[in-house]
Amino acid sequence: MPVFGTRPEAVKLAPVIRELRSRPDEFETVVVVTAQHRSMLDQVLKVFEIEPAHDLNLMQHGQTLAQVTSRALEGVQALIEQCQPEVVLVQGDTTTVFAGALAAFYCQVAVGHVEAGLRTSNKYNPFPEEMNRRLTTALTDLHFAPTPQARDNLFREGVPAERVYLTGNTVIDALLTAKDRIKPVAQPTGRMLLVTAHRRENLGEPMREICLGVSDLVHQFSDVHVVFAMHLNPKVREAVRDVLGGHERVDLIEPPDYDEFVALMARAHLILTDSGGVQEEAPALGKPVLVLRTTTERPEGVTAGTAKLVGPDRAAIVQSAAELLGDPAAYESMSQAANPYGDGRASHRIAEVLLHHFRGKPRPADWGGHA
């Protein structure tokens, strides 16, 4: 029973669901969505042709974390009791992930955690994701670590080695699938900067700083054109429109379908984002990433040189982006750095782990990722 509720979870669980459903003699797959984020979730379901068996449709305007958690917990628990799965699969660090894992625990059903072991070691940054994933770890039976560093985080916390599997990140599986279907889209001339920002810790003045930095870059470089994919959160949209609305070389667009977003990433010269998934996807496309956060649970990209932390800081954004836009050697160094996040076979390994754990097949080999 895969359980998910947001667009990022859907993207990263879609290839796992497709893998399991391609093997009907071995798996019966019952997909449950909480719809923690309704419209953005539906985009991905359509792209990957996933029809949920159960849709809790929890999205409400102005919902609090406590409301999402309690409704998801009750809804998922009822479905687990009804369907009696052998394992509940969750992905990442959303409120749906924690609630789904807790519901499975209450029903004494095994939990498989895709993308386990990410850490910033700051309980409030990102909020509430850092504690969601830590609490989910305590409830999890099968930990699917995307990188050696994530695996080692779990080891340091005392998770038994036989319960941890190094699989690579399923986002690379999804990206490669979508990349094969990319259709040409109309794009602005010049060098395109793709921007996304939505995290809670960046709301308010940090979001304004991000937008001011983007505005500075447009004025400093006459060949730069910005595409800002605006999150549906009204607080994000208000800040973005206030600073960047009306700029001749700034396009403020609605959240694109996943296929379209992959096409935008492939077309971009440089990506500025506070998204975790984009930090993983962009290196696979050879795109440097400036991370609009003060911390990241994906330090592998920073270490490998594919990403750089700049924070929601106007001056730092302008300085780092200007270096990449003005120095071809610096740009080439980041764009050609090795992708540390996977080889596109994570979903296959997860399926094999499930057969190993529940049906006694041999334990699959770990992904040969670089520490």
DRENKEVO-203816 format. One line per 8 residues: number of its first residue (from 0); their letters; for each residue x, y, z of C-alpha. Coordinates in nm, 2 decimals, m for minus. Layout:
N
NUM> A> X:Y:Z  ...
END
This chain:
371
0> MPVFGTRP> 0.00:0.00:0.00  0.19:0.31:m0.12  0.05:0.62:0.07  0.12:0.97:m0.05  m0.03:1.32:m0.06  0.19:1.58:m0.23  0.34:1.63:m0.57  0.70:1.55:m0.47
8> EAVKLAPV> 0.59:1.22:m0.30  0.39:1.13:m0.61  0.69:1.19:m0.85  0.92:0.98:m0.64  0.67:0.69:m0.57  0.54:0.68:m0.93  0.83:0.47:m1.06  0.80:0.24:m0.76
16> IRELRSRP> 0.43:0.19:m0.83  0.49:0.13:m1.20  0.76:m0.13:m1.11  0.53:m0.31:m0.87  0.23:m0.31:m1.11  0.45:m0.44:m1.39  0.49:m0.76:m1.18  0.13:m0.86:m1.09
24> DEFETVVV> 0.23:m1.22:m1.01  0.44:m1.09:m0.73  0.27:m0.78:m0.60  m0.09:m0.66:m0.55  m0.06:m0.28:m0.52  m0.33:m0.07:m0.36  m0.25:0.30:m0.40  m0.38:0.55:m0.14
32> VTAQHRSM> m0.36:0.93:m0.17  m0.44:1.17:0.11  m0.44:1.47:m0.13  m0.26:1.69:0.12  m0.20:1.90:m0.19  m0.49:1.85:m0.43  m0.42:2.01:m0.77  m0.05:1.97:m0.77
40> LDQVLKVF> m0.08:1.60:m0.68  m0.34:1.54:m0.96  m0.09:1.67:m1.22  0.15:1.40:m1.14  m0.11:1.12:m1.12  m0.21:1.22:m1.47  0.14:1.23:m1.61  0.23:0.89:m1.47
48> EIEPAHDL> m0.11:0.74:m1.54  m0.17:0.64:m1.17  m0.53:0.58:m1.06  m0.55:0.56:m0.68  m0.76:0.29:m0.53  m0.85:0.52:m0.24  m0.85:0.90:m0.23  m0.90:1.06:0.11
56> NLMQHGQT> m0.92:1.41:m0.04  m0.80:1.58:0.28  m0.71:1.92:0.13  m0.88:2.21:0.30  m0.81:2.58:0.26  m0.60:2.71:0.56  m0.55:2.36:0.71  m0.31:2.34:1.00
64> LAQVTSRA> m0.04:2.07:1.05  m0.24:1.92:1.33  m0.55:1.90:1.12  m0.37:1.73:0.83  m0.20:1.49:1.06  m0.51:1.38:1.25  m0.72:1.34:0.93  m0.45:1.15:0.75
72> LEGVQALI> m0.39:0.93:1.05  m0.76:0.83:1.09  m0.82:0.79:0.71  m0.51:0.58:0.64  m0.56:0.36:0.95  m0.92:0.28:0.84  m0.79:0.18:0.49  m0.51:m0.04:0.64
80> EQCQPEVV> m0.77:m0.22:0.85  m0.99:m0.26:0.55  m0.72:m0.38:0.30  m0.48:m0.56:0.53  m0.16:m0.49:0.33  0.17:m0.66:0.43  0.36:m0.34:0.40  0.28:0.04:0.38
88> LVQGDTTT> 0.52:0.24:0.16  0.58:0.61:0.23  0.82:0.85:0.07  1.02:1.14:0.20  0.92:1.37:0.49  0.58:1.52:0.45  0.30:1.51:0.71  0.14:1.24:0.51
96> VFAGALAA> 0.46:1.03:0.55  0.46:1.05:0.93  0.08:1.00:0.96  0.09:0.70:0.72  0.38:0.54:0.90  0.21:0.59:1.24  m0.12:0.45:1.11  0.07:0.14:0.99
104> FYCQVAVG> 0.24:0.11:1.33  m0.10:0.13:1.51  m0.22:m0.16:1.29  0.11:m0.35:1.34  0.18:m0.35:0.97  0.54:m0.31:0.83  0.65:0.03:0.70  0.89:0.08:0.41
112> HVEAGLRT> 1.04:0.43:0.39  1.16:0.54:0.05  1.43:0.81:0.07  1.52:0.73:0.43  1.80:0.88:0.63  1.81:1.25:0.51  1.90:1.48:0.79  1.99:1.85:0.87
120> SNKYNPFP> 2.01:1.79:1.24  1.80:2.10:1.30  1.45:2.01:1.42  1.30:2.33:1.30  1.48:2.36:0.96  1.32:2.25:0.74  0.99:2.26:0.93  0.82:2.03:0.98
128> EEMNRRLT> 1.00:1.79:0.75  1.31:1.72:0.96  1.10:1.58:1.25  0.86:1.41:1.01  1.14:1.20:0.87  1.31:1.14:1.21  0.98:1.02:1.36  0.91:0.80:1.05
136> TALTDLHF> 1.26:0.64:1.09  1.15:0.52:1.44  0.84:0.36:1.29  1.01:0.20:0.98  1.10:m0.16:0.92  1.26:m0.13:0.57  1.48:0.18:0.51  1.55:0.26:0.15
144> APTPQARD> 1.84:0.50:0.16  1.91:0.70:m0.15  2.28:0.77:m0.09  2.57:0.64:0.12  2.55:0.95:0.35  2.18:0.89:0.42  2.26:0.52:0.49  2.53:0.62:0.73
152> NLFREGVP> 2.30:0.87:0.91  2.07:0.57:0.98  2.36:0.36:1.11  2.47:0.64:1.34  2.12:0.65:1.49  2.13:0.27:1.56  1.91:0.14:1.28  2.02:m0.23:1.22
160> AERVYLTG> 2.22:m0.27:0.91  2.01:m0.56:0.78  1.71:m0.32:0.77  1.89:m0.06:0.56  1.91:m0.08:0.18  2.11:0.16:m0.04  1.89:0.19:m0.35  1.97:0.53:m0.51
168> NTVIDALL> 1.69:0.79:m0.54  1.37:0.71:m0.72  1.35:1.07:m0.85  1.62:0.97:m1.10  1.40:0.69:m1.22  1.11:0.93:m1.26  1.33:1.19:m1.43  1.46:0.95:m1.69
176> TAKDRIKP> 1.11:0.83:m1.77  0.99:1.19:m1.81  1.30:1.29:m2.00  1.22:1.04:m2.27  0.88:1.20:m2.32  0.99:1.57:m2.33  0.81:1.77:m2.59  0.97:2.10:m2.72
184> VAQPTGRM> 0.81:2.40:m2.55  0.83:2.77:m2.64  1.11:2.93:m2.44  1.25:3.28:m2.41  1.57:3.37:m2.59  1.89:3.42:m2.40  2.00:3.24:m2.08  1.70:3.12:m1.88
192> LLVTAHRR> 1.70:3.11:m1.50  1.45:2.87:m1.36  1.33:2.96:m1.01  1.11:2.79:m0.75  1.06:2.87:m0.38  0.80:2.76:m0.14  0.93:2.64:0.19  0.77:2.76:0.52
200> ENLGEPMR> 1.10:2.89:0.65  1.13:3.11:0.34  0.79:3.28:0.38  0.79:3.65:0.46  1.11:3.85:0.44  1.32:3.56:0.31  1.09:3.53:0.01  1.13:3.90:m0.06
208> EICLGVSD> 1.51:3.87:m0.04  1.50:3.59:m0.29  1.28:3.79:m0.53  1.50:4.10:m0.50  1.81:3.89:m0.58  1.64:3.76:m0.89  1.54:4.11:m0.99  1.90:4.23:m0.95
216> LVHQFSDV> 2.02:3.95:m1.18  1.77:4.05:m1.45  1.89:4.41:m1.44  2.26:4.31:m1.43  2.25:4.07:m1.72  2.07:4.18:m2.03  2.05:3.83:m2.18  1.90:3.67:m1.87
224> HVVFAMHL> 1.53:3.57:m1.88  1.37:3.43:m1.56  1.09:3.17:m1.54  0.95:3.16:m1.19  0.72:2.87:m1.13  0.50:3.00:m0.85  0.38:2.77:m0.57  0.01:2.78:m0.50
232> NPKVREAV> 0.06:2.91:m0.15  m0.09:3.27:m0.14  0.20:3.40:0.07  0.45:3.29:m0.19  0.25:3.44:m0.48  0.20:3.77:m0.31  0.57:3.82:m0.24  0.67:3.71:m0.59
240> RDVLGGHE> 0.42:3.93:m0.77  0.50:4.23:m0.55  0.87:4.23:m0.64  0.88:4.06:m0.98  0.54:4.13:m1.14  0.56:4.34:m1.45  0.93:4.27:m1.53  0.98:4.24:m1.90
248> RVDLIEPP> 1.21:3.95:m1.88  1.04:3.77:m1.59  0.77:3.51:m1.66  0.56:3.42:m1.35  0.39:3.09:m1.44  0.15:2.85:m1.27  0.30:2.52:m1.14  0.37:2.32:m1.46
256> DYDEFVAL> 0.30:1.96:m1.51  0.59:1.73:m1.42  0.68:1.66:m1.79  0.67:2.04:m1.86  0.89:2.11:m1.55  1.15:1.86:m1.67  1.15:2.03:m2.00  1.20:2.37:m1.83
264> MARAHLIL> 1.49:2.22:m1.62  1.65:2.08:m1.94  1.62:2.42:m2.11  1.74:2.62:m1.81  2.10:2.76:m1.79  2.08:2.79:m1.41  1.83:2.68:m1.15  1.76:2.86:m0.82
272> TDSGGVQE> 1.54:2.66:m0.58  1.46:2.57:m0.22  1.31:2.24:m0.34  1.47:1.91:m0.23  1.37:1.72:m0.53  1.51:1.97:m0.78  1.85:1.95:m0.60  1.85:1.59:m0.70
280> EAPALGKP> 1.70:1.62:m1.05  1.91:1.91:m1.19  2.25:1.73:m1.17  2.11:1.45:m1.38  2.04:1.71:m1.65  2.38:1.89:m1.61  2.23:2.20:m1.45  2.40:2.39:m1.17
288> VLVLRTTT> 2.17:2.46:m0.87  2.18:2.75:m0.62  2.00:2.63:m0.31  1.79:2.91:m0.15  1.82:2.76:0.20  2.06:2.79:0.49  2.06:2.41:0.54  2.01:2.11:0.32
296> ERPEGVTA> 1.94:1.74:0.39  2.11:1.67:0.06  2.47:1.76:0.12  2.59:1.51:m0.14  2.52:1.76:m0.42  2.72:2.04:m0.24  3.01:1.80:m0.18  3.00:1.68:m0.54
304> GTAKLVGP> 2.99:2.04:m0.67  2.65:2.02:m0.84  2.48:2.25:m0.59  2.57:2.55:m0.37  2.40:2.68:m0.06  2.33:3.05:m0.09  2.03:3.09:0.15  1.75:3.33:0.10
312> DRAAIVQS> 2.00:3.61:0.09  1.99:3.88:m0.18  2.36:3.95:m0.19  2.47:3.59:m0.18  2.22:3.50:m0.46  2.35:3.77:m0.68  2.72:3.70:m0.61  2.69:3.32:m0.68
320> AAELLGDP> 2.47:3.35:m0.98  2.68:3.63:m1.13  2.99:3.41:m1.10  2.82:3.13:m1.29  2.68:3.37:m1.55  3.01:3.55:m1.60  3.27:3.27:m1.56  3.24:2.98:m1.81
328> AAYESMSQ> 3.50:2.78:m1.62  3.30:2.80:m1.29  2.98:2.71:m1.48  3.14:2.41:m1.65  3.28:2.29:m1.32  2.93:2.27:m1.16  2.74:2.15:m1.47  2.97:1.86:m1.53
336> AANPYGDG> 3.01:1.74:m1.17  2.90:1.38:m1.12  2.54:1.32:m1.01  2.55:1.15:m0.66  2.18:1.05:m0.65  2.13:0.74:m0.85  2.13:0.54:m1.17  1.76:0.50:m1.25
344> RASHRIAE> 1.72:0.15:m1.10  1.61:0.24:m0.75  1.25:0.12:m0.80  1.37:m0.22:m0.92  1.59:m0.25:m0.61  1.30:m0.16:m0.38  1.08:m0.43:m0.54  1.36:m0.68:m0.49
352> VLLHHFRG> 1.40:m0.58:m0.13  1.03:m0.64:m0.07  1.05:m0.99:m0.22  1.36:m1.05:m0.01  1.19:m0.94:0.31  0.85:m1.10:0.26  0.92:m1.39:0.03  1.28:m1.50:0.11
360> KPRPADWG> 1.45:m1.40:m0.21  1.82:m1.32:m0.19  1.90:m0.97:m0.07  1.97:m0.75:m0.37  2.30:m0.58:m0.41  2.33:m0.22:m0.29  2.35:0.06:m0.54  2.72:0.14:m0.61
368> GHA> 2.69:0.51:m0.51  2.98:0.72:m0.41  3.02:0.83:m0.05
END
